[in-house]
Amino acid sequence: MTGRKLILSDGTEYPEGEAGYSDGHLWLYLPSGTDVHKAFIDFSDPAKTNRIVFDYTISQDEYTGFTDFRGLMLDNDGKMSVHLARSEK
């Protein structure tokens, strides 16, 4: 276990999840074995993604307003990435 996790607005946690922000887009990385259906339901719900905390033991990054679900990709090795953007509304 890496000690890293993602925490969604409603308290849902994704252990070993990571986040990265680039050029207005938020990328979330989930480990192999993450349930695809659950991840889709969670990350496509604006109420859950309005505030996401990336906790990496010694520090935290907080991302707010990323409610525009752009996609979910599953790699050949089972790792998942989720793409979010800030809502234009």
Phi and psi in radians as a Rosetta constraint file:
Dihedral C 1 N 2 CA 2 C 2 CIRCULARHARMONIC -1.515 0.35
Dihedral N 2 CA 2 C 2 N 3 CIRCULARHARMONIC -0.288 0.35
Dihedral C 2 N 3 CA 3 C 3 CIRCULARHARMONIC 1.500 0.35
Dihedral N 3 CA 3 C 3 N 4 CIRCULARHARMONIC -0.014 0.35
Dihedral C 3 N 4 CA 4 C 4 CIRCULARHARMONIC -1.643 0.35
Dihedral N 4 CA 4 C 4 N 5 CIRCULARHARMONIC 2.621 0.35
Dihedral C 4 N 5 CA 5 C 5 CIRCULARHARMONIC -2.819 0.35
Dihedral N 5 CA 5 C 5 N 6 CIRCULARHARMONIC 2.746 0.35
Dihedral C 5 N 6 CA 6 C 6 CIRCULARHARMONIC -1.840 0.35
Dihedral N 6 CA 6 C 6 N 7 CIRCULARHARMONIC 2.423 0.35
Dihedral C 6 N 7 CA 7 C 7 CIRCULARHARMONIC -2.197 0.35
Dihedral N 7 CA 7 C 7 N 8 CIRCULARHARMONIC 2.092 0.35
Dihedral C 7 N 8 CA 8 C 8 CIRCULARHARMONIC -1.495 0.35
Dihedral N 8 CA 8 C 8 N 9 CIRCULARHARMONIC 2.954 0.35
Dihedral C 8 N 9 CA 9 C 9 CIRCULARHARMONIC -0.895 0.35
Dihedral N 9 CA 9 C 9 N 10 CIRCULARHARMONIC -0.656 0.35
Dihedral C 9 N 10 CA 10 C 10 CIRCULARHARMONIC -1.531 0.35
Dihedral N 10 CA 10 C 10 N 11 CIRCULARHARMONIC 0.078 0.35
Dihedral C 10 N 11 CA 11 C 11 CIRCULARHARMONIC 1.657 0.35
Dihedral N 11 CA 11 C 11 N 12 CIRCULARHARMONIC -0.087 0.35
Dihedral C 11 N 12 CA 12 C 12 CIRCULARHARMONIC -1.047 0.35
Dihedral N 12 CA 12 C 12 N 13 CIRCULARHARMONIC 2.310 0.35
Dihedral C 12 N 13 CA 13 C 13 CIRCULARHARMONIC -2.006 0.35
Dihedral N 13 CA 13 C 13 N 14 CIRCULARHARMONIC 2.488 0.35
Dihedral C 13 N 14 CA 14 C 14 CIRCULARHARMONIC -2.089 0.35
Dihedral N 14 CA 14 C 14 N 15 CIRCULARHARMONIC 1.632 0.35
Dihedral C 14 N 15 CA 15 C 15 CIRCULARHARMONIC -1.027 0.35
Dihedral N 15 CA 15 C 15 N 16 CIRCULARHARMONIC 2.481 0.35
Dihedral C 15 N 16 CA 16 C 16 CIRCULARHARMONIC 1.162 0.35
Dihedral N 16 CA 16 C 16 N 17 CIRCULARHARMONIC 0.207 0.35
Dihedral C 16 N 17 CA 17 C 17 CIRCULARHARMONIC -1.390 0.35
Dihedral N 17 CA 17 C 17 N 18 CIRCULARHARMONIC 2.708 0.35
Dihedral C 17 N 18 CA 18 C 18 CIRCULARHARMONIC -2.379 0.35
Dihedral N 18 CA 18 C 18 N 19 CIRCULARHARMONIC 2.806 0.35
Dihedral C 18 N 19 CA 19 C 19 CIRCULARHARMONIC -2.353 0.35
Dihedral N 19 CA 19 C 19 N 20 CIRCULARHARMONIC 2.575 0.35
Dihedral C 19 N 20 CA 20 C 20 CIRCULARHARMONIC -2.528 0.35
Dihedral N 20 CA 20 C 20 N 21 CIRCULARHARMONIC 2.373 0.35
Dihedral C 20 N 21 CA 21 C 21 CIRCULARHARMONIC -1.943 0.35
Dihedral N 21 CA 21 C 21 N 22 CIRCULARHARMONIC 2.325 0.35
Dihedral C 21 N 22 CA 22 C 22 CIRCULARHARMONIC -2.663 0.35
Dihedral N 22 CA 22 C 22 N 23 CIRCULARHARMONIC 2.207 0.35
Dihedral C 22 N 23 CA 23 C 23 CIRCULARHARMONIC 0.866 0.35
Dihedral N 23 CA 23 C 23 N 24 CIRCULARHARMONIC 0.788 0.35
Dihedral C 23 N 24 CA 24 C 24 CIRCULARHARMONIC 1.480 0.35
Dihedral N 24 CA 24 C 24 N 25 CIRCULARHARMONIC 0.066 0.35
Dihedral C 24 N 25 CA 25 C 25 CIRCULARHARMONIC -2.135 0.35
Dihedral N 25 CA 25 C 25 N 26 CIRCULARHARMONIC 2.494 0.35
Dihedral C 25 N 26 CA 26 C 26 CIRCULARHARMONIC -1.920 0.35
Dihedral N 26 CA 26 C 26 N 27 CIRCULARHARMONIC 2.190 0.35
Dihedral C 26 N 27 CA 27 C 27 CIRCULARHARMONIC -1.940 0.35
Dihedral N 27 CA 27 C 27 N 28 CIRCULARHARMONIC 2.267 0.35
Dihedral C 27 N 28 CA 28 C 28 CIRCULARHARMONIC -2.014 0.35
Dihedral N 28 CA 28 C 28 N 29 CIRCULARHARMONIC 2.355 0.35
Dihedral C 28 N 29 CA 29 C 29 CIRCULARHARMONIC -2.039 0.35
Dihedral N 29 CA 29 C 29 N 30 CIRCULARHARMONIC 2.168 0.35
Dihedral C 29 N 30 CA 30 C 30 CIRCULARHARMONIC -2.029 0.35
Dihedral N 30 CA 30 C 30 N 31 CIRCULARHARMONIC 2.514 0.35
Dihedral C 30 N 31 CA 31 C 31 CIRCULARHARMONIC -1.265 0.35
Dihedral N 31 CA 31 C 31 N 32 CIRCULARHARMONIC 2.856 0.35
Dihedral C 31 N 32 CA 32 C 32 CIRCULARHARMONIC -0.955 0.35
Dihedral N 32 CA 32 C 32 N 33 CIRCULARHARMONIC 2.524 0.35
Dihedral C 32 N 33 CA 33 C 33 CIRCULARHARMONIC 1.626 0.35
Dihedral N 33 CA 33 C 33 N 34 CIRCULARHARMONIC -0.133 0.35
Dihedral C 33 N 34 CA 34 C 34 CIRCULARHARMONIC -1.185 0.35
Dihedral N 34 CA 34 C 34 N 35 CIRCULARHARMONIC 2.358 0.35
Dihedral C 34 N 35 CA 35 C 35 CIRCULARHARMONIC -1.204 0.35
Dihedral N 35 CA 35 C 35 N 36 CIRCULARHARMONIC 2.058 0.35
Dihedral C 35 N 36 CA 36 C 36 CIRCULARHARMONIC -1.094 0.35
Dihedral N 36 CA 36 C 36 N 37 CIRCULARHARMONIC -0.775 0.35
Dihedral C 36 N 37 CA 37 C 37 CIRCULARHARMONIC -1.083 0.35
Dihedral N 37 CA 37 C 37 N 38 CIRCULARHARMONIC -0.817 0.35
Dihedral C 37 N 38 CA 38 C 38 CIRCULARHARMONIC -1.083 0.35
Dihedral N 38 CA 38 C 38 N 39 CIRCULARHARMONIC -0.763 0.35
Dihedral C 38 N 39 CA 39 C 39 CIRCULARHARMONIC -1.071 0.35
Dihedral N 39 CA 39 C 39 N 40 CIRCULARHARMONIC -0.748 0.35
Dihedral C 39 N 40 CA 40 C 40 CIRCULARHARMONIC -1.073 0.35
Dihedral N 40 CA 40 C 40 N 41 CIRCULARHARMONIC -0.824 0.35
Dihedral C 40 N 41 CA 41 C 41 CIRCULARHARMONIC -1.059 0.35
Dihedral N 41 CA 41 C 41 N 42 CIRCULARHARMONIC -0.802 0.35
Dihedral C 41 N 42 CA 42 C 42 CIRCULARHARMONIC -1.161 0.35
Dihedral N 42 CA 42 C 42 N 43 CIRCULARHARMONIC -0.862 0.35
Dihedral C 42 N 43 CA 43 C 43 CIRCULARHARMONIC -1.448 0.35
Dihedral N 43 CA 43 C 43 N 44 CIRCULARHARMONIC -0.187 0.35
Dihedral C 43 N 44 CA 44 C 44 CIRCULARHARMONIC -1.658 0.35
Dihedral N 44 CA 44 C 44 N 45 CIRCULARHARMONIC 0.034 0.35
Dihedral C 44 N 45 CA 45 C 45 CIRCULARHARMONIC -1.698 0.35
Dihedral N 45 CA 45 C 45 N 46 CIRCULARHARMONIC 1.888 0.35
Dihedral C 45 N 46 CA 46 C 46 CIRCULARHARMONIC -0.995 0.35
Dihedral N 46 CA 46 C 46 N 47 CIRCULARHARMONIC -0.539 0.35
Dihedral C 46 N 47 CA 47 C 47 CIRCULARHARMONIC -1.146 0.35
Dihedral N 47 CA 47 C 47 N 48 CIRCULARHARMONIC -0.506 0.35
Dihedral C 47 N 48 CA 48 C 48 CIRCULARHARMONIC -1.519 0.35
Dihedral N 48 CA 48 C 48 N 49 CIRCULARHARMONIC -0.452 0.35
Dihedral C 48 N 49 CA 49 C 49 CIRCULARHARMONIC -1.765 0.35
Dihedral N 49 CA 49 C 49 N 50 CIRCULARHARMONIC -0.005 0.35
Dihedral C 49 N 50 CA 50 C 50 CIRCULARHARMONIC -1.041 0.35
Dihedral N 50 CA 50 C 50 N 51 CIRCULARHARMONIC -0.514 0.35
Dihedral C 50 N 51 CA 51 C 51 CIRCULARHARMONIC -2.433 0.35
Dihedral N 51 CA 51 C 51 N 52 CIRCULARHARMONIC 2.104 0.35
Dihedral C 51 N 52 CA 52 C 52 CIRCULARHARMONIC -2.198 0.35
Dihedral N 52 CA 52 C 52 N 53 CIRCULARHARMONIC 2.263 0.35
Dihedral C 52 N 53 CA 53 C 53 CIRCULARHARMONIC -1.909 0.35
Dihedral N 53 CA 53 C 53 N 54 CIRCULARHARMONIC 2.268 0.35
Dihedral C 53 N 54 CA 54 C 54 CIRCULARHARMONIC -1.795 0.35
Dihedral N 54 CA 54 C 54 N 55 CIRCULARHARMONIC 1.841 0.35
Dihedral C 54 N 55 CA 55 C 55 CIRCULARHARMONIC -1.719 0.35
Dihedral N 55 CA 55 C 55 N 56 CIRCULARHARMONIC 2.060 0.35
Dihedral C 55 N 56 CA 56 C 56 CIRCULARHARMONIC -2.181 0.35
Dihedral N 56 CA 56 C 56 N 57 CIRCULARHARMONIC 0.967 0.35
Dihedral C 56 N 57 CA 57 C 57 CIRCULARHARMONIC 1.104 0.35
Dihedral N 57 CA 57 C 57 N 58 CIRCULARHARMONIC -1.106 0.35
Dihedral C 57 N 58 CA 58 C 58 CIRCULARHARMONIC -1.514 0.35
Dihedral N 58 CA 58 C 58 N 59 CIRCULARHARMONIC -0.189 0.35
Dihedral C 58 N 59 CA 59 C 59 CIRCULARHARMONIC -2.811 0.35
Dihedral N 59 CA 59 C 59 N 60 CIRCULARHARMONIC 3.020 0.35
Dihedral C 59 N 60 CA 60 C 60 CIRCULARHARMONIC -2.434 0.35
Dihedral N 60 CA 60 C 60 N 61 CIRCULARHARMONIC 2.542 0.35
Dihedral C 60 N 61 CA 61 C 61 CIRCULARHARMONIC -2.025 0.35
Dihedral N 61 CA 61 C 61 N 62 CIRCULARHARMONIC 2.416 0.35
Dihedral C 61 N 62 CA 62 C 62 CIRCULARHARMONIC -2.039 0.35
Dihedral N 62 CA 62 C 62 N 63 CIRCULARHARMONIC 2.326 0.35
Dihedral C 62 N 63 CA 63 C 63 CIRCULARHARMONIC -2.122 0.35
Dihedral N 63 CA 63 C 63 N 64 CIRCULARHARMONIC 2.189 0.35
Dihedral C 63 N 64 CA 64 C 64 CIRCULARHARMONIC -2.143 0.35
Dihedral N 64 CA 64 C 64 N 65 CIRCULARHARMONIC 2.609 0.35
Dihedral C 64 N 65 CA 65 C 65 CIRCULARHARMONIC 1.471 0.35
Dihedral N 65 CA 65 C 65 N 66 CIRCULARHARMONIC 0.111 0.35
Dihedral C 65 N 66 CA 66 C 66 CIRCULARHARMONIC -1.540 0.35
Dihedral N 66 CA 66 C 66 N 67 CIRCULARHARMONIC 1.398 0.35
Dihedral C 66 N 67 CA 67 C 67 CIRCULARHARMONIC -1.960 0.35
Dihedral N 67 CA 67 C 67 N 68 CIRCULARHARMONIC 0.017 0.35
Dihedral C 67 N 68 CA 68 C 68 CIRCULARHARMONIC -1.698 0.35
Dihedral N 68 CA 68 C 68 N 69 CIRCULARHARMONIC 1.751 0.35
Dihedral C 68 N 69 CA 69 C 69 CIRCULARHARMONIC -1.237 0.35
Dihedral N 69 CA 69 C 69 N 70 CIRCULARHARMONIC 2.144 0.35
Dihedral C 69 N 70 CA 70 C 70 CIRCULARHARMONIC -1.853 0.35
Dihedral N 70 CA 70 C 70 N 71 CIRCULARHARMONIC -0.418 0.35
Dihedral C 70 N 71 CA 71 C 71 CIRCULARHARMONIC 2.836 0.35
Dihedral N 71 CA 71 C 71 N 72 CIRCULARHARMONIC 2.907 0.35
Dihedral C 71 N 72 CA 72 C 72 CIRCULARHARMONIC -2.381 0.35
Dihedral N 72 CA 72 C 72 N 73 CIRCULARHARMONIC 2.267 0.35
Dihedral C 72 N 73 CA 73 C 73 CIRCULARHARMONIC -2.142 0.35
Dihedral N 73 CA 73 C 73 N 74 CIRCULARHARMONIC 2.445 0.35
Dihedral C 73 N 74 CA 74 C 74 CIRCULARHARMONIC -1.992 0.35
Dihedral N 74 CA 74 C 74 N 75 CIRCULARHARMONIC 2.081 0.35
Dihedral C 74 N 75 CA 75 C 75 CIRCULARHARMONIC -1.365 0.35
Dihedral N 75 CA 75 C 75 N 76 CIRCULARHARMONIC 2.897 0.35
Dihedral C 75 N 76 CA 76 C 76 CIRCULARHARMONIC -1.032 0.35
Dihedral N 76 CA 76 C 76 N 77 CIRCULARHARMONIC -0.512 0.35
Dihedral C 76 N 77 CA 77 C 77 CIRCULARHARMONIC -1.530 0.35
Dihedral N 77 CA 77 C 77 N 78 CIRCULARHARMONIC 0.099 0.35
Dihedral C 77 N 78 CA 78 C 78 CIRCULARHARMONIC 1.592 0.35
Dihedral N 78 CA 78 C 78 N 79 CIRCULARHARMONIC -0.116 0.35
Dihedral C 78 N 79 CA 79 C 79 CIRCULARHARMONIC -1.309 0.35
Dihedral N 79 CA 79 C 79 N 80 CIRCULARHARMONIC 2.605 0.35
Dihedral C 79 N 80 CA 80 C 80 CIRCULARHARMONIC -2.112 0.35
Dihedral N 80 CA 80 C 80 N 81 CIRCULARHARMONIC 2.522 0.35
Dihedral C 80 N 81 CA 81 C 81 CIRCULARHARMONIC -2.239 0.35
Dihedral N 81 CA 81 C 81 N 82 CIRCULARHARMONIC 2.492 0.35
Dihedral C 81 N 82 CA 82 C 82 CIRCULARHARMONIC -2.121 0.35
Dihedral N 82 CA 82 C 82 N 83 CIRCULARHARMONIC 2.380 0.35
Dihedral C 82 N 83 CA 83 C 83 CIRCULARHARMONIC -1.985 0.35
Dihedral N 83 CA 83 C 83 N 84 CIRCULARHARMONIC 2.140 0.35
Dihedral C 83 N 84 CA 84 C 84 CIRCULARHARMONIC -2.200 0.35
Dihedral N 84 CA 84 C 84 N 85 CIRCULARHARMONIC 2.679 0.35
Dihedral C 84 N 85 CA 85 C 85 CIRCULARHARMONIC -2.351 0.35
Dihedral N 85 CA 85 C 85 N 86 CIRCULARHARMONIC 2.895 0.35
Dihedral C 85 N 86 CA 86 C 86 CIRCULARHARMONIC -1.279 0.35
Dihedral N 86 CA 86 C 86 N 87 CIRCULARHARMONIC 2.473 0.35
Dihedral C 86 N 87 CA 87 C 87 CIRCULARHARMONIC -1.165 0.35
Dihedral N 87 CA 87 C 87 N 88 CIRCULARHARMONIC 2.410 0.35
Dihedral C 87 N 88 CA 88 C 88 CIRCULARHARMONIC -1.430 0.35
Dihedral N 88 CA 88 C 88 N 89 CIRCULARHARMONIC -0.154 0.35
